[in-house]
Amino acid sequence: MTKENQEAKLNIDGKEYKMSDLSDNAKGQLKGLQAAEVEMKRLNVQLALAQTARNAYMHALQDELPAVK
């Protein structure tokens, strides 16, 4: 395997870029993008937890409501 085959690459919109060809600014933007994606995943987990808790509270509340005539 040659060094070129092992070099890290980035694929954006179907175009492949060698990481070594990216400017420092582009590498910084990439780090920001990766951080944003990690944060979005974390927030999605938090949202799923909140939705699960909301559903549990709703079911508990429904069990406590008096019967309607």
N, C-alpha and C positions, 0 to 999 in steps of 0.2 A: 504494500500500500504506500503510495507516495504522500508527501507532506500535503500536497494540494487536496487530496481526497480527505484528509483528516481535519482540514481547516474548518473552523466554525463558520456557518453561513446563516443568513437571515432571509426568510421568504416573506415578502410583502406584496400583496395583490398579484401573486403568481410570478413575481420577479425575484430572482435569487441574488443576494449580495454577500460578498465576503466580508466578514467582520473586520478584517484588517484594512479594507478599503473605506470603512466608515470614518467620517470626521469625529473628532472628540465631541462636538455638539450633537451629532447624530447618535453617538453612543450614549450620551446623557439623556437624549429624548427616549431612547430605547429603555434605559433604566427607569425613567419616569413611567413609561407605558407598562412595563412589567410590574412596577409598584402599584399602579392603578388597578391592574388585573388581579393582583393578590388581594388588594383591599376590597374589590368588588366581590370576590369569592368569600371573603370573611363576612362581609355585610349580608350576602345571600344566606349564609349559615345562620347569622343572627336573626334575619327575617324569618327563616324557617322555624327557629326556636320560638320566636314571638307568636307566629301563627299557630303553632302547636299549643302554646300556653293559652292563647285566646280561645281556641276551640275547647280546651279543657275547662276553662272558666265558663264558657257559654253552656256546656253540657251540665256543669255543676249548678249553674244558675237555673237552668230549665228544670232540674230535678227539685229545686227548692221553691219554685213558683206554685202558688195555690191553683187548684183546678178552676177553670173558667166555666161558668154555667152557660 
